[in-house]
Amino acid sequence: MKICYKPIGTIHSGFKGKVNVPIQPRFSDAKGHIKLKEEYKDGLKDLDGFSYIILLYHFHESMGFDLTVRPFLDNEPRGLFATRAPKRPNNIGLSIVRLDSIKGNILYVGNLDILDGTPLLDIKPYVPEFEDKEKIKIGWLKGKIKKKHKSDERFS
């Protein structure tokens, strides 16, 4: 079985390299924009009524992967699938970002944690009532999440 994805646009941010990028949107106050390909513009209808959107994208600068990694918030080796490390078997990223405005085929967003030039695969509205879970466990991350976290060279 072959699976192929075609980018629907490009994410633009001030992050030109992999170091010092916020490791999750929650830790970012960076703004940027998404240039959606013109052929997908009509799909933006009604999206401006949402505060946040989910972006699915391709980690275009991540090559290869290891099944055990030293994640940004820890120095102990962890299983890849218990982390959000960018080097993955399918290099798919997910971020929930603030939607500031839409002008034509350009989306202006905040809380960016994505490299400039990243290919966008899909956009979905963020709906807290769909995502909300009770009795959440966060595994090895318990007690490690502080204020603002940025990437370092470990996945460069």
N, C-alpha and C positions, 0 to 999 in steps of 0.2 A: 504494500500500500504506500503510495506516495502522497504526501500532504504538502501543498504549496499555498503560501499566503502572498497577497499582493498588497503593498502599502497603500493606504488611502490618503496619506499626507505625510508631513514632516513636522517634527517638534523642534522649536527653536528656543534656546535658552542661552544664558551667559556662561554656561559650563562647557568649556572647550576641552578639558582634560578630565581624567578619571579621579584625580585626587582633589580633596576638599569640596566634594559634592555632598549635599545633605543626603543621608542614607535612607531617608523616608520623607514623604511630603510633609508629615507632621512636624518635622524639624526644619522646614524651609520657609523663608519669606520671599524667595526668588520669584520673579515674574517672567513670563515669556509668552510666546504665541505658537499656535499650531496653524500651519497652512494646509488646509484640506484641498485635495485635488478638486478642481472645478466640477468634475463629473459626479462628486458626492455631496455637493453643496445643498441640494434639496433635502438630504437626510438630516440637516441641522434644524429643520422646522420643529418648533416647540421645545428645543433643547434649552433655549434662553430662560425658561422657567425653573431651571434647576440651579442650585448653589454650587454643587460639586459634580464632577464627572469622573468616571473610571476610564483610564487610558490603558489600552493593551498595546504594547510596542515590542520592537525587536532590538535586543541589546547588540547593536551593530558593531561595537568595538570589543566585544567579549569573544574570545576564541578558546575552545577547549573547555574542559571541566574536570574536576576531581570529585569523587563521591564523598570525600571527607575534606572539610575546609575549616579555616580559622576565621570565623565571621568578625565583622567590624566591632561588635560589642563584647567580644570575648577573645581570649588567647588560647582557649582549649579547643582542640579539633572537634568538630561537630559534623553530623551527617548532613550532606548537601540539602536534602529535602526538609531538614529541620531549621533551615536558614533562608534568608532572602538574598543570598549571594548572587551576583550578576552572571557568573560563569555557570551555565546550566546546559543540560543536554539539548534543549530546544531554544535557548536564549530568549525566552519570552518574559517581558517585564510588565508589571502592573503598578499603577499609581493612581491614587484618588486625589485630584487637584481641584482647586477652587476655579469656578468658571466666572470670570469677571464680565466679559461681554463677547458678543459675536458681531462681526461686521463683514457681510458677504460670506466668503469662504475662510475667513480668519477668525480663530477663537483666541481670545486673550485670557490667559490663565495665571493663577498664583499657586504658591506652595509647590513649585517645581523642584524635582530631584532627578532630572533627566538630562543627559548630554545633548548638546546642540547637534542638530542634524539627524536625530534618531527617527527611524521610520515608524510611523504610526500604523497599527494594524486595525484598531477598532476603538470606538467610543461608546460608552454606556452611561446612562444617568445613574448617579448614586442616590439610593433611596434607603435611608436609615432603617425604616421598618422592615425592609427586605433583608438587611444585613445584620441587624441586632441579634445578638446571642446572649444567653444567660449562662452563668456558672462557667466562665471562660478560664481555661488554664493556659499559661503562656510558656510552659516548659522551662528550659535553661535560661530564658530571657528574664525570668522573675527577678526583680531587684536590679537589673542592669540598665534599664531605660531611664535616662535622666533628662536633661534639657535638650540641647542641640547636638546632634552627632553628625560628623562629616566623614567621608570616605578617606582612606589613606591608600598607600601603594599596594596593598595586598592582592588586588585583582587587576592590576595594571598589566 
